[in-house]
Amino acid sequence: MEIIDLTPQHYHTYFHCLEEWSDDIKEAGDHKSQWFFKQKDKGLRVKLAVVDGNVCGMIQYLPVEHSTIQGDNLYFITCIWVHGHKQGIGNYQGKGIGKALLQAAEKDVRSMGKAGIASWGLSMPFWMKASWYKKQGYKKVDKDGIAVLLWKPFTEGAIAPQWIKLKKQPQKQDGKVTVTAFINGWCPAQNMVFERAKRASGEFGEWVEFQSIDTSDRKTFAEWGLSDALFIDGKSVRTGPPPSYEKLKKKIGKRVKKIAH
């Protein structure tokens, strides 16, 4: 196994989260590439794991001041992913690749003189498990629902980070169905939700008002306290795992029927 820095040679693989074979990922548009080029000059770092010529793992982390958490002199991991599907290059999970990627990122952040590194995990046994980070020496410092904020300080006196919590949310408008989609760009799965919601909204013409809010801009994110989210008439829609286009169209259609009759 080799851990390398991302280069243009592997942009396509990285932008598709190592899943170029997936038709679903193709629905995510080019939001991740746009996010990457916005953030790469602000300190974004990406490392890849390569085994037998296959890019099978990735980690991306950026300065806390450009992230979705509050902290000082830290880096924040937005995603660590090891390819785990039978399709494509096959399942590479359970081989220590994630741990190697994390250790490489920690070493990199230490070399920059930062006070520590933070990440998020889920309290449920799904993707980005908080329990896995705890095994790597990370400590829980904050929680928002099932999302857990964890960190590993490198220096004495380092200040623990915090979640930036929800500050406001979209409101329903009279006479139309309002679909509001928040998009940060870092995650193709969430980008997929955005694109599906936008396409489904377009099926109903003037009955639906589609609102797009780009939270890759830190000021916009801080205004709302939301990174990636979807609301229909002010009501939050669960976006993980990503709902299908058909399911979103059905949800929007039900709201349209209520105001059209």
Residue frames relative to the residue before (quaternion, step in Angstrom):
aa qw qx qy qz dx dy dz
M 1.0000 0.0000 0.0000 0.0000 0.00 0.00 0.00
E 0.0932 -0.7769 0.6219 0.0317 3.55 -1.06 0.84
I 0.2112 -0.7441 0.6206 0.1289 3.57 -1.02 0.86
I 0.0079 -0.8188 0.5714 -0.0547 3.57 -0.64 1.16
D 0.5113 -0.5925 0.5094 0.3578 3.55 -1.29 0.28
L 0.5642 -0.5959 0.4503 0.3518 3.55 -1.14 0.63
T 0.0318 -0.7680 0.6396 0.0032 3.57 -1.02 0.90
P 0.7027 -0.4686 0.3135 0.4340 3.62 -1.19 0.33
Q 0.5461 0.6339 -0.3885 0.3861 3.58 1.15 -0.57
H 0.7906 0.3053 -0.1365 0.5129 3.57 1.06 -0.79
Y 0.2877 0.7847 -0.5060 0.2133 3.59 1.22 0.30
H 0.6688 0.5228 -0.3168 0.4232 3.59 0.77 -1.03
T 0.6648 0.4988 -0.2990 0.4689 3.58 0.92 -0.92
Y 0.6700 0.5063 -0.2908 0.4585 3.57 0.93 -0.93
F 0.6694 0.5075 -0.3100 0.4452 3.59 0.86 -0.93
H 0.7198 0.3855 -0.2367 0.5265 3.60 1.19 -0.48
C 0.4591 -0.7160 0.4242 0.3109 3.59 1.26 0.42
L 0.6750 -0.5336 0.2574 0.4397 3.56 1.02 1.00
E 0.6598 0.5232 -0.2847 0.4583 3.60 1.29 0.11
E 0.0450 0.8369 -0.5423 0.0593 3.58 0.77 1.01
W 0.6053 0.5855 -0.3374 0.4206 3.57 1.21 -0.50
S 0.6374 0.5932 -0.3115 0.3804 3.59 1.20 -0.56
D 0.3954 -0.7047 0.5396 0.2363 3.58 -0.83 1.00
D 0.5979 0.5688 -0.3593 0.4357 3.60 1.10 -0.66
I 0.6577 0.5158 -0.3130 0.4511 3.58 0.88 -0.94
K 0.6161 0.5598 -0.3476 0.4315 3.58 1.07 -0.67
E 0.6073 0.5592 -0.3453 0.4464 3.60 1.23 -0.43
A 0.5824 0.6422 -0.3527 0.3522 3.59 1.24 -0.37
G 0.4239 -0.7259 0.4551 0.2936 3.60 1.24 -0.11
D 0.6343 -0.5451 0.3934 0.3819 3.57 -1.23 -0.41
H 0.2661 0.8074 -0.4942 0.1820 3.58 1.19 0.44
K 0.6546 0.5143 -0.3421 0.4358 3.60 0.96 -0.75
S 0.6451 0.5043 -0.3344 0.4665 3.59 0.96 -0.74
Q 0.6244 0.5261 -0.3372 0.4687 3.59 1.03 -0.74
W 0.6461 0.5153 -0.3122 0.4686 3.58 0.97 -0.89
F 0.6476 0.5405 -0.3163 0.4340 3.57 0.91 -0.95
F 0.7236 0.4399 -0.2658 0.4608 3.57 0.76 -0.97
K 0.5871 0.5377 -0.3713 0.4779 3.60 1.23 -0.34
Q 0.7805 0.4034 -0.1749 0.4444 3.54 0.92 -0.96
K 0.5725 0.6509 -0.3912 0.3090 3.59 1.05 -0.57
D 0.6921 0.4316 -0.2821 0.5051 3.59 1.13 -0.51
K 0.6283 0.5083 -0.3354 0.4841 3.57 1.32 0.06
G 0.7130 -0.4739 0.2476 0.4536 3.57 1.27 0.24
L 0.3714 0.7275 -0.4959 0.2949 3.60 1.24 0.15
R 0.0883 -0.7792 0.6198 0.0314 3.57 -1.00 0.89
V 0.0413 -0.7815 0.6224 0.0084 3.56 -1.07 0.78
K 0.0355 -0.7782 0.6268 0.0153 3.55 -0.94 0.92
L 0.2228 -0.7760 0.5826 0.0935 3.53 -1.14 0.76
A 0.2941 -0.7098 0.6070 0.2033 3.54 -1.22 0.57
V 0.0905 -0.7996 0.5936 0.0086 3.57 -0.85 1.02
V 0.0070 0.7803 -0.6237 0.0455 3.56 -0.84 1.06
D 0.8418 -0.0595 -0.0009 0.5365 3.58 -0.70 1.09
G 0.7328 -0.4413 0.2223 0.4677 3.55 1.01 0.86
N 0.6329 0.5231 -0.3326 0.4639 3.58 1.28 -0.11
V 0.3390 -0.6903 0.5976 0.2267 3.57 -0.96 0.91
C 0.0048 0.8612 -0.5029 0.0731 3.56 -0.21 1.30
G 0.7961 0.1586 -0.1107 0.5734 3.59 1.23 -0.02
M 0.0554 -0.7993 0.5982 0.0114 3.57 -1.21 0.50
I 0.0333 -0.7545 0.6530 0.0562 3.52 -1.29 0.45
Q 0.0610 -0.7903 0.6093 0.0216 3.58 -0.98 0.83
Y 0.0540 0.8019 -0.5865 0.1001 3.57 -0.88 0.96
L 0.0867 -0.8152 0.5723 -0.0168 3.55 -1.01 0.87
P 0.6643 -0.4985 0.3578 0.4269 3.61 -1.21 0.37
V 0.5925 -0.6264 0.3776 0.3377 3.54 -0.95 0.92
E 0.6434 0.5478 -0.3362 0.4158 3.60 1.05 -0.68
H 0.7072 0.3841 -0.2610 0.5331 3.58 1.26 -0.19
S 0.5696 0.6137 -0.3578 0.4134 3.57 1.31 0.18
T 0.5847 -0.5737 0.4425 0.3649 3.55 -1.31 -0.30
I 0.6412 0.4490 -0.3548 0.5113 3.59 1.17 0.55
Q 0.4368 -0.6706 0.5338 0.2729 3.53 -1.32 0.23
G 0.2863 0.7549 -0.5492 0.2158 3.58 -0.81 0.96
D 0.3356 -0.7376 0.5561 0.1843 3.55 -1.34 0.03
N 0.8608 -0.0123 -0.0332 0.5077 3.56 -0.85 1.08
L 0.5215 0.6093 -0.4162 0.4285 3.55 1.04 0.88
Y 0.2942 -0.6720 0.6265 0.2634 3.50 -1.41 0.06
F 0.2229 -0.7771 0.5790 0.1058 3.56 -1.20 0.63
I 0.3113 -0.7430 0.5686 0.1666 3.57 -0.85 1.02
T 0.2218 -0.7871 0.5606 0.1306 3.58 -0.62 1.08
C 0.8183 -0.0324 0.0598 0.5707 3.58 1.07 -0.64
I 0.0286 0.7227 -0.6903 -0.0197 3.50 -1.23 0.71
W 0.0576 0.8251 -0.5493 0.1192 3.55 -0.64 1.11
V 0.0943 -0.7523 0.6507 0.0419 3.52 -1.00 0.96
H 0.5269 -0.6625 0.4269 0.3181 3.57 -0.74 1.06
G 0.0239 -0.8473 0.5288 -0.0430 3.55 -0.65 1.15
H 0.5281 0.6381 -0.4030 0.3893 3.58 1.24 0.33
K 0.5437 -0.5964 0.4750 0.3508 3.57 -1.23 0.47
Q 0.6244 0.5399 -0.3342 0.4549 3.55 1.13 -0.70
G 0.7677 0.3649 -0.2510 0.4631 3.55 -1.30 0.19
I 0.8264 -0.1934 0.1549 0.5057 3.59 -0.84 -0.98
G 0.5705 -0.6133 0.3776 0.3947 3.61 1.25 -0.12
N 0.6615 -0.5359 0.3828 0.3588 3.52 -1.40 0.11
Y 0.0702 -0.8087 0.5841 0.0023 3.56 -0.69 1.15
Q 0.4586 0.7007 -0.4483 0.3126 3.58 1.23 0.13
G 0.7537 0.3841 -0.2875 0.4492 3.57 -1.24 0.49
K 0.6174 0.5559 -0.3380 0.4422 3.58 1.24 0.33
G 0.6049 -0.5928 0.3463 0.4035 3.60 1.25 0.24
I 0.4045 0.7358 -0.4611 0.2869 3.59 1.27 0.16
G 0.6412 0.5274 -0.3253 0.4527 3.57 0.96 -0.84
K 0.6498 0.5175 -0.3064 0.4649 3.57 0.96 -0.87
A 0.6519 0.5129 -0.3125 0.4629 3.59 0.98 -0.82
L 0.6401 0.5159 -0.3180 0.4722 3.58 1.02 -0.80
L 0.6580 0.5131 -0.3083 0.4568 3.57 0.94 -0.90
Q 0.6660 0.5001 -0.3022 0.4637 3.57 0.91 -0.87
A 0.6325 0.5228 -0.3328 0.4646 3.59 1.05 -0.71
A 0.6483 0.5085 -0.3117 0.4732 3.57 1.02 -0.80
E 0.6403 0.5249 -0.3211 0.4598 3.58 0.96 -0.85
K 0.6496 0.5138 -0.3123 0.4653 3.57 0.94 -0.87
D 0.6427 0.5303 -0.3061 0.4605 3.56 1.01 -0.87
V 0.6903 0.4759 -0.2787 0.4684 3.57 0.87 -0.98
R 0.6116 0.5366 -0.3468 0.4666 3.60 1.04 -0.69
S 0.6629 0.5268 -0.3079 0.4339 3.58 0.96 -0.89
M 0.6524 0.4994 -0.3057 0.4811 3.58 1.25 -0.43
G 0.5109 -0.6788 0.3985 0.3456 3.57 1.29 0.01
K 0.3834 0.7336 -0.4832 0.2851 3.58 1.18 0.43
A 0.5724 -0.6381 0.4147 0.3053 3.55 -1.23 0.59
G 0.7944 -0.1736 0.1265 0.5682 3.57 1.21 -0.35
I 0.3226 -0.7168 0.5813 0.2104 3.51 -1.36 -0.05
A 0.1576 -0.7902 0.5895 0.0572 3.56 -1.03 0.83
S 0.0271 -0.7706 0.6354 0.0415 3.53 -1.30 0.31
W 0.3551 -0.6940 0.5697 0.2601 3.52 -1.32 0.00
G 0.0338 -0.7832 0.6204 0.0236 3.51 -1.23 0.51
L 0.4528 -0.6690 0.5155 0.2858 3.55 -1.30 0.22
S 0.4553 -0.6882 0.4940 0.2738 3.56 -1.01 0.81
M 0.6271 0.4888 -0.3267 0.5110 3.58 1.30 -0.24
P 0.5459 -0.6615 0.4095 0.3110 3.62 -1.10 0.63
F 0.3602 0.7058 -0.5228 0.3144 3.54 0.62 1.19
W 0.8002 -0.2039 0.2192 0.5197 3.55 -1.10 -0.81
M 0.8353 0.1302 -0.1146 0.5218 3.61 -1.18 0.65
K 0.0634 0.8459 -0.5245 0.0728 3.58 0.75 1.05
A 0.4776 -0.6726 0.4913 0.2796 3.56 -0.89 0.98
S 0.6174 0.5695 -0.3403 0.4227 3.58 1.06 -0.75
W 0.6179 0.5420 -0.3443 0.4538 3.60 1.09 -0.66
Y 0.6513 0.5096 -0.3165 0.4647 3.57 0.96 -0.85
K 0.6253 0.5435 -0.3446 0.4415 3.58 1.00 -0.77
K 0.6346 0.5266 -0.3224 0.4647 3.57 1.09 -0.70
Q 0.6828 0.4578 -0.2723 0.5001 3.58 1.23 -0.49
G 0.6543 -0.5614 0.2956 0.4115 3.58 1.26 0.31
Y 0.4876 0.6566 -0.4369 0.3746 3.58 1.24 0.29
K 0.2541 -0.7700 0.5711 0.1281 3.55 -1.15 0.69
K 0.4800 -0.6592 0.5058 0.2816 3.55 -1.07 0.81
V 0.0586 -0.8171 0.5732 0.0174 3.58 -0.87 0.95
D 0.8026 0.0302 -0.0018 0.5958 3.61 1.17 -0.39
K 0.1163 -0.7887 0.6008 0.0590 3.56 -1.26 0.43
D 0.0129 -0.7641 0.6450 -0.0015 3.55 -1.15 0.73
G 0.7875 -0.1131 0.0316 0.6050 3.57 0.00 1.28
I 0.7767 -0.2629 0.2135 0.5311 3.58 -0.76 -1.03
A 0.5537 0.5942 -0.3928 0.4313 3.59 1.31 0.00
V 0.1261 -0.8008 0.5853 0.0172 3.55 -0.70 1.17
L 0.2465 -0.7446 0.6034 0.1438 3.57 -0.99 0.88
L 0.0258 -0.8053 0.5910 -0.0401 3.56 -0.77 1.11
W 0.0350 -0.8153 0.5772 0.0310 3.56 -1.18 0.39
K 0.2010 -0.7264 0.6390 0.1538 3.52 -1.39 0.23
P 0.2265 -0.7890 0.5552 0.1338 3.63 -0.37 1.19
F 0.3004 -0.7610 0.5526 0.1590 3.55 -1.13 0.72
T 0.7821 0.2573 -0.1209 0.5546 3.57 1.20 -0.49
E 0.5484 -0.5744 0.4836 0.3680 3.55 -1.23 0.46
G 0.7837 0.3109 -0.2346 0.4839 3.54 -0.99 0.79
A 0.4132 0.6967 -0.4843 0.3307 3.60 1.25 0.06
I 0.3518 -0.7504 0.5288 0.1832 3.56 -0.97 0.90
A 0.4567 -0.7052 0.4758 0.2601 3.57 -0.78 1.07
P 0.4527 -0.6895 0.4940 0.2750 3.61 -1.01 0.77
Q 0.2112 -0.7501 0.6098 0.1450 3.54 -1.36 0.15
W 0.5410 -0.5622 0.5021 0.3731 3.52 -1.28 0.38
I 0.3051 -0.6545 0.6434 0.2542 3.52 -1.27 0.45
K 0.2631 -0.8260 0.4854 0.1134 3.54 -0.33 1.28
L 0.7039 -0.4536 0.3600 0.4113 3.53 -1.38 0.31
K 0.1765 -0.8077 0.5582 0.0701 3.58 -0.82 1.03
K 0.7715 -0.1338 0.0811 0.6166 3.55 1.09 -0.70
Q 0.1641 -0.7840 0.5879 0.1130 3.56 -1.24 0.29
P 0.6651 -0.5361 0.3368 0.3960 3.57 -1.18 0.52
Q 0.3003 -0.7453 0.5716 0.1665 3.52 -1.22 0.58
K 0.5626 -0.5960 0.4634 0.3369 3.54 -1.22 0.56
Q 0.2412 -0.7561 0.5902 0.1479 3.57 -1.08 0.77
D 0.5029 -0.6605 0.4684 0.3023 3.56 -1.05 0.72
G 0.8209 0.3068 -0.2089 0.4340 3.56 -1.11 0.73
K 0.7782 0.1865 -0.1204 0.5875 3.59 1.25 -0.23
V 0.4402 -0.6139 0.5649 0.3321 3.52 -1.31 0.28
T 0.1867 -0.7980 0.5669 0.0833 3.57 -0.75 1.03
V 0.0660 -0.7741 0.6296 0.0064 3.55 -0.70 1.13
T 0.0452 -0.8105 0.5834 -0.0259 3.57 -0.57 1.19
A 0.0593 -0.8144 0.5769 -0.0209 3.55 -0.64 1.17
F 0.1954 -0.7591 0.6152 0.0839 3.54 -0.78 1.13
I 0.0224 0.8153 -0.5763 0.0522 3.57 -0.84 0.98
N 0.2322 -0.7779 0.5747 0.1036 3.53 -0.87 1.08
G 0.4532 -0.7287 0.4055 0.3151 3.56 1.07 -0.74
W 0.6061 0.6182 -0.3619 0.3457 3.60 1.09 -0.58
C 0.7799 0.3307 -0.1507 0.5096 3.59 1.14 -0.64
P 0.3986 -0.7396 0.4877 0.2371 3.64 -0.50 1.10
A 0.6010 0.5584 -0.3745 0.4322 3.61 1.05 -0.62
Q 0.6933 0.4426 -0.2716 0.4997 3.58 0.97 -0.83
N 0.5931 0.5542 -0.3553 0.4636 3.58 1.13 -0.61
M 0.6077 0.5625 -0.3259 0.4561 3.52 1.14 -0.76
V 0.6333 0.5257 -0.3223 0.4677 3.58 1.00 -0.85
F 0.6361 0.5396 -0.3162 0.4519 3.56 0.96 -0.93
E 0.7021 0.4717 -0.2742 0.4575 3.58 0.79 -1.02
R 0.6498 0.5085 -0.3217 0.4644 3.59 0.99 -0.76
A 0.6569 0.5047 -0.3097 0.4668 3.58 0.98 -0.85
K 0.6417 0.5230 -0.3200 0.4608 3.57 1.00 -0.79
R 0.6746 0.4902 -0.2909 0.4690 3.56 0.93 -0.91
A 0.6616 0.5048 -0.3067 0.4620 3.58 0.95 -0.88
S 0.6271 0.5421 -0.3355 0.4476 3.59 1.03 -0.77
G 0.6494 0.5503 -0.3041 0.4278 3.54 1.04 -0.82
E 0.5681 0.6167 -0.3736 0.3967 3.60 1.22 -0.40
F 0.7464 0.4246 -0.2094 0.4677 3.59 1.16 -0.53
G 0.4532 -0.7418 0.4186 0.2628 3.55 1.25 0.35
E 0.8570 -0.1511 0.1156 0.4789 3.53 -1.04 -0.88
W 0.5393 0.6321 -0.4075 0.3790 3.60 1.23 -0.16
V 0.7675 0.3185 -0.1645 0.5314 3.58 1.18 -0.48
E 0.2006 -0.7446 0.6292 0.0974 3.54 -0.99 0.96
F 0.1264 -0.7993 0.5850 0.0539 3.60 -0.50 1.19
Q 0.0916 -0.7998 0.5931 0.0081 3.55 -0.74 1.12
S 0.1540 -0.7895 0.5920 0.0505 3.56 -0.84 1.05
I 0.0457 -0.7957 0.6039 -0.0044 3.58 -0.83 1.00
D 0.2373 -0.8004 0.5437 0.0864 3.55 -0.50 1.29
T 0.1198 -0.8328 0.5395 0.0340 3.58 -0.36 1.23
S 0.3950 0.6876 -0.5101 0.3332 3.60 1.19 0.35
D 0.5906 0.4918 -0.3481 0.5368 3.53 1.35 -0.27
R 0.4599 -0.7303 0.4333 0.2598 3.58 -0.51 1.22
K 0.6393 0.5354 -0.3375 0.4367 3.61 0.97 -0.78
T 0.6484 0.5053 -0.3150 0.4743 3.57 1.00 -0.82
F 0.6403 0.5204 -0.3226 0.4639 3.57 0.95 -0.87
A 0.6774 0.5066 -0.2938 0.4451 3.57 0.86 -0.99
E 0.5996 0.5758 -0.3532 0.4291 3.59 1.12 -0.64
W 0.7783 0.3401 -0.1575 0.5039 3.56 0.99 -0.89
G 0.2790 -0.7424 0.5496 0.2625 3.58 0.96 -0.88
L 0.6045 0.5100 -0.3477 0.5036 3.54 1.25 0.58
S 0.2618 -0.7638 0.5700 0.1519 3.57 -0.95 0.88
D 0.7731 -0.0758 0.1033 0.6212 3.57 0.52 -1.24
A 0.2496 0.7626 -0.5573 0.2135 3.58 -0.67 1.08
L 0.1805 -0.7654 0.6085 0.1061 3.53 -1.30 0.41
F 0.0454 -0.7893 0.6123 -0.0085 3.54 -0.94 0.98
I 0.1097 -0.7466 0.6517 0.0767 3.54 -1.12 0.76
D 0.8225 -0.1086 -0.0035 0.5584 3.56 -0.50 1.25
G 0.7457 -0.4427 0.2142 0.4495 3.54 0.90 1.00
K 0.6344 0.5120 -0.3304 0.4756 3.58 1.28 -0.03
S 0.4590 -0.7110 0.4672 0.2558 3.55 -0.78 1.08
V 0.2057 -0.7524 0.6171 0.1036 3.55 -1.08 0.87
R 0.4682 -0.6776 0.4898 0.2858 3.57 -0.84 0.94
T 0.1493 -0.8326 0.5317 0.0421 3.58 -0.76 1.05
G 0.7378 0.3366 -0.2399 0.5337 3.59 1.20 0.15
P 0.4427 -0.3144 -0.8122 0.2134 1.47 -1.28 2.18
P 0.6820 -0.5271 0.3101 0.4012 3.59 -1.14 0.59
P 0.3905 -0.7087 0.5313 0.2509 3.61 -0.79 0.97
S 0.5561 -0.6234 0.4376 0.3324 3.56 -1.10 0.66
Y 0.6519 -0.4895 0.4022 0.4167 3.55 -1.29 0.31
E 0.6571 0.5282 -0.3109 0.4388 3.57 0.93 -0.92
K 0.6553 0.5123 -0.3102 0.4604 3.58 0.98 -0.83
L 0.6651 0.4932 -0.3049 0.4706 3.58 0.96 -0.83
K 0.6312 0.5282 -0.3278 0.4639 3.57 1.00 -0.81
K 0.6450 0.5231 -0.3135 0.4606 3.58 1.01 -0.82
K 0.6473 0.5211 -0.3138 0.4594 3.59 0.97 -0.88
I 0.6760 0.4775 -0.2901 0.4804 3.56 0.91 -0.93
G 0.6381 0.5560 -0.3161 0.4286 3.57 0.99 -0.88
K 0.6275 0.5378 -0.3376 0.4506 3.59 1.02 -0.75
R 0.6636 0.4919 -0.3042 0.4745 3.56 1.01 -0.80
V 0.6249 0.5414 -0.3367 0.4506 3.58 1.03 -0.77
K 0.6406 0.5434 -0.3270 0.4330 3.60 0.93 -0.87
K 0.6483 0.5496 -0.3146 0.4226 3.56 1.04 -0.78
I 0.7494 0.3642 -0.2231 0.5059 3.57 1.04 -0.70
A 0.6417 0.5390 -0.3264 0.4372 3.60 1.21 -0.37
H 0.7452 0.3470 -0.2205 0.5250 3.61 1.20 -0.22
